[in-house]
Amino acid sequence: MIEISIATPAREVLVDITQKVQSAVTASAPALTGMISVFVPHTTAGVTINEGADPSVAEDIAETLARLVPADAGYRHAEGNSDAHVKTSLVGNQVAVPVEQGRLRLGTWQSIYLAEFDGPRTRRIWLIPIPSIAGTSNQA
């Protein structure tokens, strides 16, 4: 397992972590062909893949989630971050990205985002390499 840390700048923000993930894979698993699991071990932050070419897409996602799950909706959880827990449940804590010879195989416009809902904080991200099984067939 590979661990990286990301400092988030605001309470609710999507941070593009694609290059940090790529650098970690290059340094630790340069010959990997298979998948990399990107897992966030936090209950108020998640991870997602979406468009990275236009930063307004990430802003739109964060703002839409804030409207859908408002911070002041009368939650029972006493810490004041219930909305963050709900948003994390909606976004999820893990994505899997194909890797070929140590290079992430994302679509043309795709980026990997850490979705922060209770920051600013320093978040851990665990990268778990999953090598492909040599000799497998695509035939059913």
Secondary structure as a PSIPRED ss2 file (coil, helix, strand):
# PSIPRED VFORMAT (PSIPRED V4.0)

   1 M C   1.000  0.000  0.000
   2 I E   0.000  0.000  1.000
   3 E E   0.000  0.000  1.000
   4 I E   0.000  0.000  1.000
   5 S E   0.000  0.000  1.000
   6 I E   0.000  0.000  1.000
   7 A E   0.000  0.000  1.000
   8 T C   1.000  0.000  0.000
   9 P C   1.000  0.000  0.000
  10 A C   1.000  0.000  0.000
  11 R C   1.000  0.000  0.000
  12 E C   1.000  0.000  0.000
  13 V E   0.000  0.000  1.000
  14 L E   0.000  0.000  1.000
  15 V E   0.000  0.000  1.000
  16 D E   0.000  0.000  1.000
  17 I C   1.000  0.000  0.000
  18 T H   0.000  1.000  0.000
  19 Q H   0.000  1.000  0.000
  20 K H   0.000  1.000  0.000
  21 V H   0.000  1.000  0.000
  22 Q H   0.000  1.000  0.000
  23 S H   0.000  1.000  0.000
  24 A H   0.000  1.000  0.000
  25 V H   0.000  1.000  0.000
  26 T H   0.000  1.000  0.000
  27 A H   0.000  1.000  0.000
  28 S H   0.000  1.000  0.000
  29 A C   1.000  0.000  0.000
  30 P C   1.000  0.000  0.000
  31 A C   1.000  0.000  0.000
  32 L C   1.000  0.000  0.000
  33 T C   1.000  0.000  0.000
  34 G E   0.000  0.000  1.000
  35 M E   0.000  0.000  1.000
  36 I E   0.000  0.000  1.000
  37 S E   0.000  0.000  1.000
  38 V E   0.000  0.000  1.000
  39 F E   0.000  0.000  1.000
  40 V C   1.000  0.000  0.000
  41 P C   1.000  0.000  0.000
  42 H C   1.000  0.000  0.000
  43 T C   1.000  0.000  0.000
  44 T C   1.000  0.000  0.000
  45 A E   0.000  0.000  1.000
  46 G E   0.000  0.000  1.000
  47 V E   0.000  0.000  1.000
  48 T E   0.000  0.000  1.000
  49 I E   0.000  0.000  1.000
  50 N E   0.000  0.000  1.000
  51 E E   0.000  0.000  1.000
  52 G C   1.000  0.000  0.000
  53 A C   1.000  0.000  0.000
  54 D C   1.000  0.000  0.000
  55 P H   0.000  1.000  0.000
  56 S H   0.000  1.000  0.000
  57 V H   0.000  1.000  0.000
  58 A H   0.000  1.000  0.000
  59 E H   0.000  1.000  0.000
  60 D H   0.000  1.000  0.000
  61 I H   0.000  1.000  0.000
  62 A H   0.000  1.000  0.000
  63 E H   0.000  1.000  0.000
  64 T H   0.000  1.000  0.000
  65 L H   0.000  1.000  0.000
  66 A H   0.000  1.000  0.000
  67 R H   0.000  1.000  0.000
  68 L H   0.000  1.000  0.000
  69 V C   1.000  0.000  0.000
  70 P C   1.000  0.000  0.000
  71 A C   1.000  0.000  0.000
  72 D C   1.000  0.000  0.000
  73 A C   1.000  0.000  0.000
  74 G C   1.000  0.000  0.000
  75 Y C   1.000  0.000  0.000
  76 R C   1.000  0.000  0.000
  77 H C   1.000  0.000  0.000
  78 A C   1.000  0.000  0.000
  79 E C   1.000  0.000  0.000
  80 G C   1.000  0.000  0.000
  81 N C   1.000  0.000  0.000
  82 S H   0.000  1.000  0.000
  83 D H   0.000  1.000  0.000
  84 A H   0.000  1.000  0.000
  85 H H   0.000  1.000  0.000
  86 V H   0.000  1.000  0.000
  87 K H   0.000  1.000  0.000
  88 T H   0.000  1.000  0.000
  89 S H   0.000  1.000  0.000
  90 L H   0.000  1.000  0.000
  91 V H   0.000  1.000  0.000
  92 G C   1.000  0.000  0.000
  93 N C   1.000  0.000  0.000
  94 Q E   0.000  0.000  1.000
  95 V E   0.000  0.000  1.000
  96 A E   0.000  0.000  1.000
  97 V E   0.000  0.000  1.000
  98 P E   0.000  0.000  1.000
  99 V E   0.000  0.000  1.000
 100 E E   0.000  0.000  1.000
 101 Q C   1.000  0.000  0.000
 102 G C   1.000  0.000  0.000
 103 R E   0.000  0.000  1.000
 104 L E   0.000  0.000  1.000
 105 R C   1.000  0.000  0.000
 106 L C   1.000  0.000  0.000
 107 G C   1.000  0.000  0.000
 108 T C   1.000  0.000  0.000
 109 W C   1.000  0.000  0.000
 110 Q E   0.000  0.000  1.000
 111 S E   0.000  0.000  1.000
 112 I E   0.000  0.000  1.000
 113 Y E   0.000  0.000  1.000
 114 L E   0.000  0.000  1.000
 115 A E   0.000  0.000  1.000
 116 E E   0.000  0.000  1.000
 117 F C   1.000  0.000  0.000
 118 D C   1.000  0.000  0.000
 119 G C   1.000  0.000  0.000
 120 P C   1.000  0.000  0.000
 121 R C   1.000  0.000  0.000
 122 T E   0.000  0.000  1.000
 123 R E   0.000  0.000  1.000
 124 R E   0.000  0.000  1.000
 125 I E   0.000  0.000  1.000
 126 W E   0.000  0.000  1.000
 127 L E   0.000  0.000  1.000
 128 I E   0.000  0.000  1.000
 129 P E   0.000  0.000  1.000
 130 I E   0.000  0.000  1.000
 131 P E   0.000  0.000  1.000
 132 S C   1.000  0.000  0.000
 133 I C   1.000  0.000  0.000
 134 A C   1.000  0.000  0.000
 135 G C   1.000  0.000  0.000
 136 T C   1.000  0.000  0.000
 137 S C   1.000  0.000  0.000
 138 N C   1.000  0.000  0.000
 139 Q C   1.000  0.000  0.000
 140 A C   1.000  0.000  0.000
